[in-house]
Amino acid sequence: MANINPNKTVYLIVHGQRHMEEKVREKLVSNGIKPERIQLASLDRAGESGEYVAMIWPPISPSEIRISEIVSKHDGENQSGMGAWASIERNDIQTITL
């Protein structure tokens, strides 16, 4: 696993495809992420700098999980359907094939 701090939360985004959640969790755990550090993301609250996002990609017909580190948050109103997550800047650090 690429330089992931095991003590930081990994927020899981499945783009409404809840049937994918367990498979994605299993893939993350098999790649070294502690299961207790994986949390389903909420549109109401984004993660903090230094935490991680694991997102299925592409959203409609996913073939991979993209893991990114949150590098900063921007205050202000969100302009997209991503809710609070529209305010983060992230840096991709790893891709896992589904």
Secondary structure by P-SEA (a helix, b strand, c coil): cccccccbbbbbbccccccaaaaaaaaaaaaccccccbbbbbccccccccbbbbbccccccccbbbbbcccccccccccccccccccbbbbbcccccc
